[in-house]
C-alpha cells in the first residue's frame, strides 16, 4: 500500500507567495512616494517654506519615504 506524505511544503508555493509579497511591497512604496510628491506639489511656496522645504526638495523628500 502506498502512503502519501503531505507534511512537506512545496518550495514553488512559498516562492510565489514571497514574489507576490515583494511585488506588493514595491507597488505600495511607489504609490506612497507618488502621493507624497503630489501632496507637496500642491502646496504654495509659502507653505513649503513654513515646513522648511523648497520646490527643489520635493523629489528628495519623496525618495526618502
CHARMM-style PDB file with segment names, atoms N, HN, CA, C and O in Angstrom:
ATOM      1  N   UNK     1       0.839  -1.154   0.000  1.00  0.00      PROA
ATOM      2  CA  UNK     1       0.000   0.000   0.000  1.00  0.00      PROA
ATOM      3  C   UNK     1       0.902   1.241   0.000  1.00  0.00      PROA
ATOM      4  O   UNK     1       1.882   1.295   0.743  1.00  0.00      PROA
ATOM      5  N   UNK     2       0.578   2.221  -0.818  1.00  0.00      PROA
ATOM      6  HN  UNK     2      -0.218   2.177  -1.422  1.00  0.00      PROA
ATOM      7  CA  UNK     2       1.362   3.451  -0.931  1.00  0.00      PROA
ATOM      8  C   UNK     2       0.879   4.477   0.083  1.00  0.00      PROA
ATOM      9  O   UNK     2      -0.308   4.554   0.400  1.00  0.00      PROA
ATOM     10  N   UNK     3       1.814   5.253   0.578  1.00  0.00      PROA
ATOM     11  HN  UNK     3       2.778   5.191   0.321  1.00  0.00      PROA
ATOM     12  CA  UNK     3       1.465   6.304   1.536  1.00  0.00      PROA
ATOM     13  C   UNK     3       1.823   7.660   0.939  1.00  0.00      PROA
ATOM     14  O   UNK     3       2.805   7.789   0.207  1.00  0.00      PROA
ATOM     15  N   UNK     4       1.042   8.637   1.248  1.00  0.00      PROA
ATOM     16  HN  UNK     4       0.245   8.533   1.842  1.00  0.00      PROA
ATOM     17  CA  UNK     4       1.272   9.990   0.743  1.00  0.00      PROA
ATOM     18  C   UNK     4       1.728  10.864   1.899  1.00  0.00      PROA
ATOM     19  O   UNK     4       1.038  10.979   2.912  1.00  0.00      PROA
ATOM     20  N   UNK     5       2.875  11.468   1.745  1.00  0.00      PROA
ATOM     21  HN  UNK     5       3.435  11.375   0.922  1.00  0.00      PROA
ATOM     22  CA  UNK     5       3.411  12.356   2.786  1.00  0.00      PROA
ATOM     23  C   UNK     5       2.970  13.779   2.467  1.00  0.00      PROA
ATOM     24  O   UNK     5       3.471  14.390   1.524  1.00  0.00      PROA
ATOM     25  N   UNK     6       2.046  14.298   3.241  1.00  0.00      PROA
ATOM     26  HN  UNK     6       1.639  13.801   4.007  1.00  0.00      PROA
ATOM     27  CA  UNK     6       1.515  15.642   2.979  1.00  0.00      PROA
ATOM     28  C   UNK     6       2.074  16.676   3.953  1.00  0.00      PROA
ATOM     29  O   UNK     6       1.546  17.784   4.048  1.00  0.00      PROA
ATOM     30  N   UNK     7       3.125  16.330   4.669  1.00  0.00      PROA
ATOM     31  HN  UNK     7       3.554  15.430   4.592  1.00  0.00      PROA
ATOM     32  CA  UNK     7       3.684  17.262   5.644  1.00  0.00      PROA
ATOM     33  C   UNK     7       4.772  18.138   5.053  1.00  0.00      PROA
ATOM     34  O   UNK     7       5.188  19.105   5.691  1.00  0.00      PROA
ATOM     35  N   UNK     8       5.239  17.833   3.872  1.00  0.00      PROA
ATOM     36  HN  UNK     8       4.901  17.047   3.354  1.00  0.00      PROA
ATOM     37  CA  UNK     8       6.283  18.646   3.247  1.00  0.00      PROA
ATOM     38  C   UNK     8       5.666  19.867   2.576  1.00  0.00      PROA
ATOM     39  O   UNK     8       4.608  19.777   1.954  1.00  0.00      PROA
ATOM     40  N   UNK     9       6.328  20.992   2.706  1.00  0.00      PROA
ATOM     41  HN  UNK     9       7.188  21.065   3.211  1.00  0.00      PROA
ATOM     42  CA  UNK     9       5.862  22.179   1.986  1.00  0.00      PROA
ATOM     43  C   UNK     9       6.505  22.192   0.603  1.00  0.00      PROA
ATOM     44  O   UNK     9       7.591  21.651   0.396  1.00  0.00      PROA
ATOM     45  N   UNK    10       5.834  22.798  -0.299  1.00  0.00      PROA
ATOM     46  HN  UNK    10       4.951  23.238  -0.131  1.00  0.00      PROA
ATOM     47  CA  UNK    10       6.339  22.882  -1.666  1.00  0.00      PROA
ATOM     48  C   UNK    10       7.019  24.226  -1.857  1.00  0.00      PROA
ATOM     49  O   UNK    10       6.418  25.271  -1.610  1.00  0.00      PROA
ATOM     50  N   UNK    11       8.239  24.204  -2.286  1.00  0.00      PROA
ATOM     51  HN  UNK    11       8.727  23.355  -2.487  1.00  0.00      PROA
ATOM     52  CA  UNK    11       9.020  25.437  -2.447  1.00  0.00      PROA
ATOM     53  C   UNK    11       8.393  26.372  -3.473  1.00  0.00      PROA
ATOM     54  O   UNK    11       8.506  27.592  -3.348  1.00  0.00      PROA
ATOM     55  N   UNK    12       7.731  25.812  -4.488  1.00  0.00      PROA
ATOM     56  HN  UNK    12       7.639  24.822  -4.589  1.00  0.00      PROA
ATOM     57  CA  UNK    12       7.161  26.671  -5.521  1.00  0.00      PROA
ATOM     58  C   UNK    12       6.040  27.543  -4.967  1.00  0.00      PROA
ATOM     59  O   UNK    12       5.891  28.690  -5.387  1.00  0.00      PROA
ATOM     60  N   UNK    13       5.252  27.019  -4.034  1.00  0.00      PROA
ATOM     61  HN  UNK    13       5.373  26.087  -3.693  1.00  0.00      PROA
ATOM     62  CA  UNK    13       4.187  27.825  -3.444  1.00  0.00      PROA
ATOM     63  C   UNK    13       4.765  28.902  -2.529  1.00  0.00      PROA
ATOM     64  O   UNK    13       4.287  30.036  -2.525  1.00  0.00      PROA
ATOM     65  N   UNK    14       5.773  28.556  -1.769  1.00  0.00      PROA
ATOM     66  HN  UNK    14       6.161  27.635  -1.772  1.00  0.00      PROA
ATOM     67  CA  UNK    14       6.401  29.541  -0.893  1.00  0.00      PROA
ATOM     68  C   UNK    14       7.077  30.630  -1.723  1.00  0.00      PROA
ATOM     69  O   UNK    14       7.037  31.805  -1.358  1.00  0.00      PROA
ATOM     70  N   UNK    15       7.692  30.245  -2.830  1.00  0.00      PROA
ATOM     71  HN  UNK    15       7.724  29.290  -3.126  1.00  0.00      PROA
ATOM     72  CA  UNK    15       8.345  31.214  -3.706  1.00  0.00      PROA
ATOM     73  C   UNK    15       7.354  32.179  -4.323  1.00  0.00      PROA
ATOM     74  O   UNK    15       7.628  33.375  -4.432  1.00  0.00      PROA
ATOM     75  N   UNK    16       6.203  31.664  -4.727  1.00  0.00      PROA
ATOM     76  HN  UNK    16       5.980  30.693  -4.638  1.00  0.00      PROA
ATOM     77  CA  UNK    16       5.179  32.514  -5.323  1.00  0.00      PROA
ATOM     78  C   UNK    16       4.672  33.522  -4.302  1.00  0.00      PROA
ATOM     79  O   UNK    16       4.477  34.691  -4.633  1.00  0.00      PROA
ATOM     80  N   UNK    17       4.458  33.090  -3.078  1.00  0.00      PROA
ATOM     81  HN  UNK    17       4.616  32.140  -2.809  1.00  0.00      PROA
ATOM     82  CA  UNK    17       3.990  33.999  -2.025  1.00  0.00      PROA
ATOM     83  C   UNK    17       5.005  35.093  -1.750  1.00  0.00      PROA
ATOM     84  O   UNK    17       4.640  36.253  -1.557  1.00  0.00      PROA
ATOM     85  N   UNK    18       6.280  34.725  -1.733  1.00  0.00      PROA
ATOM     86  HN  UNK    18       6.577  33.783  -1.890  1.00  0.00      PROA
ATOM     87  CA  UNK    18       7.337  35.711  -1.485  1.00  0.00      PROA
ATOM     88  C   UNK    18       7.429  36.705  -2.640  1.00  0.00      PROA
ATOM     89  O   UNK    18       7.626  37.900  -2.419  1.00  0.00      PROA
ATOM     90  N   UNK    19       7.289  36.223  -3.848  1.00  0.00      PROA
ATOM     91  HN  UNK    19       7.129  35.252  -4.028  1.00  0.00      PROA
ATOM     92  CA  UNK    19       7.335  37.104  -5.020  1.00  0.00      PROA
ATOM     93  C   UNK    19       6.148  38.066  -4.987  1.00  0.00      PROA
ATOM     94  O   UNK    19       6.301  39.261  -5.240  1.00  0.00      PROA
ATOM     95  N   UNK    20       4.973  37.539  -4.676  1.00  0.00      PROA
ATOM     96  HN  UNK    20       4.849  36.568  -4.471  1.00  0.00      PROA
ATOM     97  CA  UNK    20       3.772  38.375  -4.594  1.00  0.00      PROA
ATOM     98  C   UNK    20       3.923  39.429  -3.502  1.00  0.00      PROA
ATOM     99  O   UNK    20       3.580  40.592  -3.712  1.00  0.00      PROA
ATOM    100  N   UNK    21       4.429  39.033  -2.345  1.00  0.00      PROA
ATOM    101  HN  UNK    21       4.708  38.088  -2.174  1.00  0.00      PROA
ATOM    102  CA  UNK    21       4.615  39.975  -1.238  1.00  0.00      PROA
ATOM    103  C   UNK    21       5.611  41.065  -1.621  1.00  0.00      PROA
ATOM    104  O   UNK    21       5.394  42.237  -1.313  1.00  0.00      PROA
ATOM    105  N   UNK    22       6.694  40.691  -2.285  1.00  0.00      PROA
ATOM    106  HN  UNK    22       6.870  39.739  -2.535  1.00  0.00      PROA
ATOM    107  CA  UNK    22       7.700  41.673  -2.705  1.00  0.00      PROA
ATOM    108  C   UNK    22       7.120  42.636  -3.744  1.00  0.00      PROA
ATOM    109  O   UNK    22       7.361  43.842  -3.678  1.00  0.00      PROA
ATOM    110  N   UNK    23       6.358  42.104  -4.700  1.00  0.00      PROA
ATOM    111  HN  UNK    23       6.163  41.125  -4.754  1.00  0.00      PROA
ATOM    112  CA  UNK    23       5.748  42.952  -5.726  1.00  0.00      PROA
ATOM    113  C   UNK    23       4.762  43.936  -5.085  1.00  0.00      PROA
ATOM    114  O   UNK    23       4.719  45.108  -5.461  1.00  0.00      PROA
ATOM    115  N   UNK    24       3.985  43.464  -4.132  1.00  0.00      PROA
ATOM    116  HN  UNK    24       4.020  42.513  -3.827  1.00  0.00      PROA
ATOM    117  CA  UNK    24       3.042  44.329  -3.433  1.00  0.00      PROA
ATOM    118  C   UNK    24       3.781  45.409  -2.658  1.00  0.00      PROA
ATOM    119  O   UNK    24       3.359  46.566  -2.648  1.00  0.00      PROA
ATOM    120  N   UNK    25       4.872  45.045  -2.016  1.00  0.00      PROA
ATOM    121  HN  UNK    25       5.215  44.105  -2.024  1.00  0.00      PROA
ATOM    122  CA  UNK    25       5.667  45.999  -1.244  1.00  0.00      PROA
ATOM    123  C   UNK    25       6.244  47.086  -2.145  1.00  0.00      PROA
ATOM    124  O   UNK    25       6.203  48.267  -1.800  1.00  0.00      PROA
ATOM    125  N   UNK    26       6.775  46.694  -3.287  1.00  0.00      PROA
ATOM    126  HN  UNK    26       6.808  45.734  -3.567  1.00  0.00      PROA
ATOM    127  CA  UNK    26       7.342  47.656  -4.238  1.00  0.00      PROA
ATOM    128  C   UNK    26       6.246  48.595  -4.755  1.00  0.00      PROA
ATOM    129  O   UNK    26       6.459  49.803  -4.859  1.00  0.00      PROA
ATOM    130  N   UNK    27       5.091  48.044  -5.074  1.00  0.00      PROA
ATOM    131  HN  UNK    27       4.919  47.062  -4.990  1.00  0.00      PROA
ATOM    132  CA  UNK    27       3.975  48.852  -5.569  1.00  0.00      PROA
ATOM    133  C   UNK    27       3.486  49.823  -4.496  1.00  0.00      PROA
ATOM    134  O   UNK    27       3.198  50.981  -4.798  1.00  0.00      PROA
ATOM    135  N   UNK    28       3.389  49.371  -3.263  1.00  0.00      PROA
ATOM    136  HN  UNK    28       3.623  48.430  -3.017  1.00  0.00      PROA
ATOM    137  CA  UNK    28       2.938  50.233  -2.169  1.00  0.00      PROA
ATOM    138  C   UNK    28       3.937  51.370  -1.926  1.00  0.00      PROA
ATOM    139  O   UNK    28       3.530  52.507  -1.687  1.00  0.00      PROA
ATOM    140  N   UNK    29       5.230  51.075  -1.985  1.00  0.00      PROA
ATOM    141  HN  UNK    29       5.560  50.151  -2.179  1.00  0.00      PROA
ATOM    142  CA  UNK    29       6.250  52.110  -1.784  1.00  0.00      PROA
ATOM    143  C   UNK    29       6.195  53.140  -2.908  1.00  0.00      PROA
ATOM    144  O   UNK    29       6.295  54.341  -2.656  1.00  0.00      PROA
ATOM    145  N   UNK    30       6.036  52.676  -4.146  1.00  0.00      PROA
ATOM    146  HN  UNK    30       5.955  51.700  -4.350  1.00  0.00      PROA
ATOM    147  CA  UNK    30       5.927  53.593  -5.287  1.00  0.00      PROA
ATOM    148  C   UNK    30       4.711  54.510  -5.114  1.00  0.00      PROA
ATOM    149  O   UNK    30       4.799  55.713  -5.360  1.00  0.00      PROA
ATOM    150  N   UNK    31       3.591  53.948  -4.696  1.00  0.00      PROA
ATOM    151  HN  UNK    31       3.519  52.971  -4.496  1.00  0.00      PROA
ATOM    152  CA  UNK    31       2.378  54.735  -4.536  1.00  0.00      PROA
ATOM    153  C   UNK    31       2.529  55.762  -3.412  1.00  0.00      PROA
ATOM    154  O   UNK    31       2.040  56.886  -3.529  1.00  0.00      PROA
ATOM    155  N   UNK    32       3.192  55.388  -2.346  1.00  0.00      PROA
ATOM    156  HN  UNK    32       3.590  54.476  -2.251  1.00  0.00      PROA
ATOM    157  CA  UNK    32       3.421  56.321  -1.234  1.00  0.00      PROA
ATOM    158  C   UNK    32       4.292  57.494  -1.689  1.00  0.00      PROA
ATOM    159  O   UNK    32       4.016  58.641  -1.341  1.00  0.00      PROA
ATOM    160  N   UNK    33       5.341  57.212  -2.464  1.00  0.00      PROA
ATOM    161  HN  UNK    33       5.566  56.279  -2.747  1.00  0.00      PROA
ATOM    162  CA  UNK    33       6.189  58.293  -2.988  1.00  0.00      PROA
ATOM    163  C   UNK    33       5.409  59.191  -3.940  1.00  0.00      PROA
ATOM    164  O   UNK    33       5.567  60.412  -3.915  1.00  0.00      PROA
ATOM    165  N   UNK    34       4.570  58.592  -4.779  1.00  0.00      PROA
ATOM    166  HN  UNK    34       4.442  57.601  -4.800  1.00  0.00      PROA
ATOM    167  CA  UNK    34       3.759  59.351  -5.728  1.00  0.00      PROA
ATOM    168  C   UNK    34       2.798  60.271  -4.990  1.00  0.00      PROA
ATOM    169  O   UNK    34       2.675  61.444  -5.343  1.00  0.00      PROA
ATOM    170  N   UNK    35       2.118  59.760  -3.975  1.00  0.00      PROA
ATOM    171  HN  UNK    35       2.218  58.807  -3.689  1.00  0.00      PROA
ATOM    172  CA  UNK    35       1.162  60.552  -3.215  1.00  0.00      PROA
ATOM    173  C   UNK    35       1.862  61.683  -2.453  1.00  0.00      PROA
ATOM    174  O   UNK    35       1.343  62.797  -2.380  1.00  0.00      PROA
ATOM    175  N   UNK    36       3.019  61.400  -1.895  1.00  0.00      PROA
ATOM    176  HN  UNK    36       3.440  60.495  -1.954  1.00  0.00      PROA
ATOM    177  CA  UNK    36       3.784  62.432  -1.185  1.00  0.00      PROA
ATOM    178  C   UNK    36       4.206  63.535  -2.135  1.00  0.00      PROA
ATOM    179  O   UNK    36       4.061  64.717  -1.825  1.00  0.00      PROA
ATOM    180  N   UNK    37       4.730  63.152  -3.294  1.00  0.00      PROA
ATOM    181  HN  UNK    37       4.848  62.192  -3.546  1.00  0.00      PROA
ATOM    182  CA  UNK    37       5.154  64.137  -4.293  1.00  0.00      PROA
ATOM    183  C   UNK    37       3.973  65.004  -4.729  1.00  0.00      PROA
ATOM    184  O   UNK    37       4.110  66.219  -4.869  1.00  0.00      PROA
ATOM    185  N   UNK    38       2.820  64.381  -4.942  1.00  0.00      PROA
ATOM    186  HN  UNK    38       2.709  63.394  -4.829  1.00  0.00      PROA
ATOM    187  CA  UNK    38       1.632  65.125  -5.377  1.00  0.00      PROA
ATOM    188  C   UNK    38       1.154  66.083  -4.289  1.00  0.00      PROA
ATOM    189  O   UNK    38       0.800  67.224  -4.584  1.00  0.00      PROA
ATOM    190  N   UNK    39       1.140  65.634  -3.041  1.00  0.00      PROA
ATOM    191  HN  UNK    39       1.428  64.706  -2.801  1.00  0.00      PROA
ATOM    192  CA  UNK    39       0.678  66.483  -1.944  1.00  0.00      PROA
ATOM    193  C   UNK    39       1.601  67.680  -1.746  1.00  0.00      PROA
ATOM    194  O   UNK    39       1.135  68.805  -1.564  1.00  0.00      PROA
ATOM    195  N   UNK    40       2.901  67.440  -1.781  1.00  0.00      PROA
ATOM    196  HN  UNK    40       3.279  66.526  -1.929  1.00  0.00      PROA
ATOM    197  CA  UNK    40       3.842  68.545  -1.619  1.00  0.00      PROA
ATOM    198  C   UNK    40       3.789  69.505  -2.804  1.00  0.00      PROA
ATOM    199  O   UNK    40       3.968  70.711  -2.630  1.00  0.00      PROA
ATOM    200  N   UNK    41       3.549  68.992  -3.987  1.00  0.00      PROA
ATOM    201  HN  UNK    41       3.404  68.013  -4.128  1.00  0.00      PROA
ATOM    202  CA  UNK    41       3.483  69.851  -5.178  1.00  0.00      PROA
ATOM    203  C   UNK    41       2.280  70.782  -5.140  1.00  0.00      PROA
ATOM    204  O   UNK    41       2.308  71.861  -5.732  1.00  0.00      PROA
ATOM    205  N   UNK    42       1.220  70.369  -4.443  1.00  0.00      PROA
ATOM    206  HN  UNK    42       1.197  69.492  -3.962  1.00  0.00      PROA
ATOM    207  CA  UNK    42       0.022  71.210  -4.340  1.00  0.00      PROA
ATOM    208  C   UNK    42       0.207  72.379  -3.370  1.00  0.00      PROA
ATOM    209  O   UNK    42      -0.571  73.332  -3.407  1.00  0.00      PROA
ATOM    210  N   UNK    43       1.215  72.322  -2.513  1.00  0.00      PROA
ATOM    211  HN  UNK    43       1.847  71.548  -2.483  1.00  0.00      PROA
ATOM    212  CA  UNK    43       1.444  73.395  -1.558  1.00  0.00      PROA
ATOM    213  C   UNK    43       2.029  74.623  -2.251  1.00  0.00      PROA
ATOM    214  O   UNK    43       2.733  74.511  -3.255  1.00  0.00      PROA
ATOM    215  N   UNK    44       1.729  75.778  -1.706  1.00  0.00      PROA
ATOM    216  HN  UNK    44       1.157  75.869  -0.891  1.00  0.00      PROA
ATOM    217  CA  UNK    44       2.307  77.014  -2.238  1.00  0.00      PROA
ATOM    218  C   UNK    44       3.753  77.121  -1.770  1.00  0.00      PROA
ATOM    219  O   UNK    44       4.186  76.396  -0.875  1.00  0.00      PROA
ATOM    220  N   UNK    45       4.490  78.040  -2.391  1.00  0.00      PROA
ATOM    221  HN  UNK    45       4.138  78.629  -3.118  1.00  0.00      PROA
ATOM    222  CA  UNK    45       5.879  78.269  -1.976  1.00  0.00      PROA
ATOM    223  C   UNK    45       5.943  78.709  -0.515  1.00  0.00      PROA
ATOM    224  O   UNK    45       6.861  78.329   0.211  1.00  0.00      PROA
ATOM    225  N   UNK    46       4.987  79.493  -0.096  1.00  0.00      PROA
ATOM    226  HN  UNK    46       4.241  79.801  -0.686  1.00  0.00      PROA
ATOM    227  CA  UNK    46       4.934  79.959   1.296  1.00  0.00      PROA
ATOM    228  C   UNK    46       4.727  78.776   2.252  1.00  0.00      PROA
ATOM    229  O   UNK    46       5.393  78.677   3.282  1.00  0.00      PROA
ATOM    230  N   UNK    47       3.803  77.889   1.900  1.00  0.00      PROA
ATOM    231  HN  UNK    47       3.261  77.969   1.063  1.00  0.00      PROA
ATOM    232  CA  UNK    47       3.540  76.725   2.753  1.00  0.00      PROA
ATOM    233  C   UNK    47       4.753  75.798   2.818  1.00  0.00      PROA
ATOM    234  O   UNK    47       5.077  75.257   3.875  1.00  0.00      PROA
ATOM    235  N   UNK    48       5.413  75.625   1.683  1.00  0.00      PROA
ATOM    236  HN  UNK    48       5.150  76.065   0.824  1.00  0.00      PROA
ATOM    237  CA  UNK    48       6.630  74.808   1.675  1.00  0.00      PROA
ATOM    238  C   UNK    48       7.703  75.444   2.556  1.00  0.00      PROA
ATOM    239  O   UNK    48       8.402  74.752   3.296  1.00  0.00      PROA
ATOM    240  N   UNK    49       7.825  76.768   2.468  1.00  0.00      PROA
ATOM    241  HN  UNK    49       7.258  77.330   1.867  1.00  0.00      PROA
ATOM    242  CA  UNK    49       8.811  77.472   3.296  1.00  0.00      PROA
ATOM    243  C   UNK    49       8.492  77.318   4.782  1.00  0.00      PROA
ATOM    244  O   UNK    49       9.398  77.222   5.610  1.00  0.00      PROA
ATOM    245  N   UNK    50       7.214  77.295   5.112  1.00  0.00      PROA
ATOM    246  HN  UNK    50       6.478  77.373   4.439  1.00  0.00      PROA
ATOM    247  CA  UNK    50       6.802  77.123   6.512  1.00  0.00      PROA
ATOM    248  C   UNK    50       7.267  75.787   7.089  1.00  0.00      PROA
ATOM    249  O   UNK    50       7.541  75.689   8.285  1.00  0.00      PROA
ATOM    250  N   UNK    51       7.358  74.767   6.252  1.00  0.00      PROA
ATOM    251  HN  UNK    51       7.136  74.846   5.280  1.00  0.00      PROA
ATOM    252  CA  UNK    51       7.807  73.458   6.745  1.00  0.00      PROA
ATOM    253  C   UNK    51       9.276  73.205   6.410  1.00  0.00      PROA
ATOM    254  O   UNK    51       9.779  72.094   6.569  1.00  0.00      PROA
ATOM    255  N   UNK    52       9.951  74.251   5.944  1.00  0.00      PROA
ATOM    256  HN  UNK    52       9.542  75.155   5.814  1.00  0.00      PROA
ATOM    257  CA  UNK    52      11.392  74.159   5.717  1.00  0.00      PROA
ATOM    258  C   UNK    52      11.794  73.494   4.421  1.00  0.00      PROA
ATOM    259  O   UNK    52      12.882  72.926   4.328  1.00  0.00      PROA
ATOM    260  N   UNK    53      10.924  73.556   3.407  1.00  0.00      PROA
ATOM    261  HN  UNK    53      10.040  74.018   3.483  1.00  0.00      PROA
ATOM    262  CA  UNK    53      11.229  72.945   2.113  1.00  0.00      PROA
ATOM    263  C   UNK    53      11.130  73.974   1.001  1.00  0.00      PROA
ATOM    264  O   UNK    53      10.542  75.042   1.168  1.00  0.00      PROA
ATOM    265  N   UNK    54      11.717  73.632  -0.135  1.00  0.00      PROA
ATOM    266  HN  UNK    54      12.196  72.764  -0.271  1.00  0.00      PROA
ATOM    267  CA  UNK    54      11.552  74.416  -1.355  1.00  0.00      PROA
ATOM    268  C   UNK    54      11.072  73.457  -2.444  1.00  0.00      PROA
ATOM    269  O   UNK    54      11.049  72.242  -2.244  1.00  0.00      PROA
ATOM    270  N   UNK    55      10.698  74.001  -3.573  1.00  0.00      PROA
ATOM    271  HN  UNK    55      10.717  74.987  -3.735  1.00  0.00      PROA
ATOM    272  CA  UNK    55      10.226  73.142  -4.675  1.00  0.00      PROA
ATOM    273  C   UNK    55      11.280  72.100  -5.064  1.00  0.00      PROA
ATOM    274  O   UNK    55      10.943  70.970  -5.418  1.00  0.00      PROA
ATOM    275  N   UNK    56      12.529  72.481  -4.997  1.00  0.00      PROA
ATOM    276  HN  UNK    56      12.803  73.398  -4.709  1.00  0.00      PROA
ATOM    277  CA  UNK    56      13.607  71.561  -5.363  1.00  0.00      PROA
ATOM    278  C   UNK    56      13.782  70.406  -4.391  1.00  0.00      PROA
ATOM    279  O   UNK    56      14.427  69.413  -4.726  1.00  0.00      PROA
ATOM    280  N   UNK    57      13.227  70.516  -3.208  1.00  0.00      PROA
ATOM    281  HN  UNK    57      12.703  71.323  -2.935  1.00  0.00      PROA
ATOM    282  CA  UNK    57      13.354  69.462  -2.202  1.00  0.00      PROA
ATOM    283  C   UNK    57      12.301  68.364  -2.340  1.00  0.00      PROA
ATOM    284  O   UNK    57      12.441  67.302  -1.734  1.00  0.00      PROA
ATOM    285  N   UNK    58      11.266  68.598  -3.113  1.00  0.00      PROA
ATOM    286  HN  UNK    58      11.152  69.461  -3.605  1.00  0.00      PROA
ATOM    287  CA  UNK    58      10.130  67.672  -3.166  1.00  0.00      PROA
ATOM    288  C   UNK    58      10.565  66.271  -3.599  1.00  0.00      PROA
ATOM    289  O   UNK    58      10.204  65.291  -2.947  1.00  0.00      PROA
ATOM    290  N   UNK    59      11.322  66.160  -4.671  1.00  0.00      PROA
ATOM    291  HN  UNK    59      11.615  66.956  -5.201  1.00  0.00      PROA
ATOM    292  CA  UNK    59      11.742  64.830  -5.133  1.00  0.00      PROA
ATOM    293  C   UNK    59      12.627  64.125  -4.115  1.00  0.00      PROA
ATOM    294  O   UNK    59      12.513  62.917  -3.911  1.00  0.00      PROA
ATOM    295  N   UNK    60      13.507  64.884  -3.479  1.00  0.00      PROA
ATOM    296  HN  UNK    60      13.600  65.866  -3.644  1.00  0.00      PROA
ATOM    297  CA  UNK    60      14.386  64.297  -2.462  1.00  0.00      PROA
ATOM    298  C   UNK    60      13.583  63.765  -1.282  1.00  0.00      PROA
ATOM    299  O   UNK    60      13.843  62.664  -0.796  1.00  0.00      PROA
ATOM    300  N   UNK    61      12.615  64.537  -0.825  1.00  0.00      PROA
ATOM    301  HN  UNK    61      12.404  65.431  -1.220  1.00  0.00      PROA
ATOM    302  CA  UNK    61      11.781  64.101   0.295  1.00  0.00      PROA
ATOM    303  C   UNK    61      10.974  62.870  -0.102  1.00  0.00      PROA
ATOM    304  O   UNK    61      10.863  61.930   0.685  1.00  0.00      PROA
ATOM    305  N   UNK    62      10.416  62.860  -1.295  1.00  0.00      PROA
ATOM    306  HN  UNK    62      10.506  63.624  -1.934  1.00  0.00      PROA
ATOM    307  CA  UNK    62       9.606  61.727  -1.742  1.00  0.00      PROA
ATOM    308  C   UNK    62      10.454  60.457  -1.845  1.00  0.00      PROA
ATOM    309  O   UNK    62       9.963  59.368  -1.545  1.00  0.00      PROA
ATOM    310  N   UNK    63      11.710  60.576  -2.263  1.00  0.00      PROA
ATOM    311  HN  UNK    63      12.109  61.460  -2.507  1.00  0.00      PROA
ATOM    312  CA  UNK    63      12.573  59.399  -2.376  1.00  0.00      PROA
ATOM    313  C   UNK    63      12.949  58.807  -1.016  1.00  0.00      PROA
ATOM    314  O   UNK    63      13.247  57.617  -0.912  1.00  0.00      PROA
ATOM    315  N   UNK    64      12.931  59.646   0.026  1.00  0.00      PROA
ATOM    316  HN  UNK    64      12.689  60.612  -0.058  1.00  0.00      PROA
ATOM    317  CA  UNK    64      13.325  59.173   1.353  1.00  0.00      PROA
ATOM    318  C   UNK    64      12.218  58.406   2.050  1.00  0.00      PROA
ATOM    319  O   UNK    64      12.452  57.810   3.102  1.00  0.00      PROA
ATOM    320  N   UNK    65      11.041  58.408   1.498  1.00  0.00      PROA
ATOM    321  HN  UNK    65      10.851  58.892   0.644  1.00  0.00      PROA
ATOM    322  CA  UNK    65       9.913  57.713   2.130  1.00  0.00      PROA
ATOM    323  C   UNK    65       9.917  56.257   1.754  1.00  0.00      PROA
ATOM    324  OT1 UNK    65       9.044  55.505   2.188  1.00  0.00      PROA
TER     325      UNK     65
END
